[in-house]
Amino acid sequence: MATTTHVPPGTNSSDGTTAVAVVTGASRGLGLALTRELSKRGWTIVVDARDADALSAAVAGVPGVHAVPGDVTDDRHRRQLVSTAERLGCGRIDLLVNNASQLGPSPQPLLDDYPTDELGRVFEVNVLAPLALIRYSLPWLISARGVVVDVSSDAAVQPYAGWGGYGASKAALDHASAVLAVEHPDLRVYAFDPGDMRTQMHQDAFPGEDISDRPEPGSVVPALLRLLAEQPPSGRVRALDLAETEPASSEATS
Ligand SMILES: NC(=O)c1ccc[n+]([C@@H]2O[C@H](COP(=O)([O-])OP(=O)(O)OC[C@H]3O[C@@H](n4cnc5c(N)ncnc54)[C@H](OP(=O)(O)O)[C@@H]3O)[C@@H](O)[C@H]2O)c1
């Protein structure tokens, strides 16, 4: 893995200002676990979720977090998220994590039975909203030589029965991430597959099933921090393929 570190976790960005991230869907699950760890490393993090009370309770007392509740499909909200981060970053955004996501109906239907309006909503949240957030953030990401993490899934590459709607949306997000990386070689753009995690979304995907054997979302965060610290070439990355622990150099600076 390359050792270039544009924005290593645990330090401020190269000009001495605090590194700024936007993390969508941060009231629980992976988004919240990542936000807590970035906060511990001195980042400023702008976060959202639709349920304002749940978001505010989740991030209460977490230093450096600015909650901007809203729905990523709402264009005014998207602009507010980005403008808040740009203002806090004084013209730079170091990291955009498109994490908020929509599973679709639970239980998930076969494609034969997939209601078109619900499929549209899945694509709106999982593809169109991340692309809009990327577009609005681009000038500030470029200033920071920043990183985009689009949270993907193995369903983007594996044709599981019942996962056609969600999986197709994540495949589209992966492809858009790959194109963005070619169009902007100065940025790092990752489609990040976290693997199974014990979260509300996972429970919704397996209604009534015991998912207590799945790992906690916090167990995936070291892989994400490693990705941010080491910044290999843009591409699709699985948490499984990254080492279990954060590199020693980042720990030393936290
Ligand atoms: N869990 C897994 O096993 C698994 C596996 C592979 C990939 N992933 C991916 O990992 C990411 C995180 O998933 P998770 O399991 O941590 O999910 P989660 O625990 O259900 O959390 C989802 C978060 O996103 C927010 N959210 C959902 N829709 C939103 C919208 N339209 N606008 C703004 N915020 C929204 C939720 O809050 P509100 O409901 O209040 O909006 C919540 O904060 C997702 O991209 C998911 O596709 C998960």
The ligand as an ORCA input file, in Angstrom:
! r2SCAN-3c Opt
* xyz 0 1
  N     -24.768     -3.037      7.987
  C     -24.214     -3.782      7.051
  O     -24.105     -5.027      7.197
  C     -23.695     -3.168      5.787
  C     -23.056     -4.002      4.850
  C     -22.548     -3.426      3.693
  C     -22.653     -2.062      3.491
  N     -23.292     -1.265      4.415
  C     -23.346      0.157      4.161
  O     -22.792      0.828      5.285
  C     -23.354      2.157      5.398
  C     -23.832      2.393      6.815
  O     -24.882      1.480      7.081
  P     -25.296      1.096      8.566
  O     -25.482     -0.364      8.550
  O     -24.372      1.730      9.528
  O     -26.753      1.753      8.622
  P     -27.648      2.247      9.868
  O     -27.092      1.770     11.160
  O     -29.042      1.886      9.514
  O     -27.436      3.833      9.819
  C     -27.841      4.567      8.711
  C     -27.634      6.036      9.012
  O     -27.995      6.794      7.835
  C     -29.027      7.740      8.175
  N     -29.838      7.902      6.981
  C     -30.567      6.978      6.324
  N     -31.185      7.524      5.281
  C     -30.836      8.830      5.258
  C     -31.165      9.918      4.417
  N     -31.994      9.783      3.378
  N     -30.618     11.131      4.684
  C     -29.765     11.305      5.735
  N     -29.437     10.292      6.563
  C     -29.971      9.081      6.332
  C     -29.735      7.094      9.377
  O     -30.443      8.039     10.180
  P     -31.989      8.438      9.886
  O     -32.737      7.160      9.704
  O     -32.414      9.255     11.074
  O     -31.959      9.260      8.630
  C     -28.527      6.545     10.114
  O     -27.854      7.587     10.807
  C     -24.452      2.225      4.331
  O     -23.960      2.876      3.180
  C     -24.730      0.765      4.018
  O     -25.251      0.593      2.723
  C     -23.809     -1.790      5.550
*
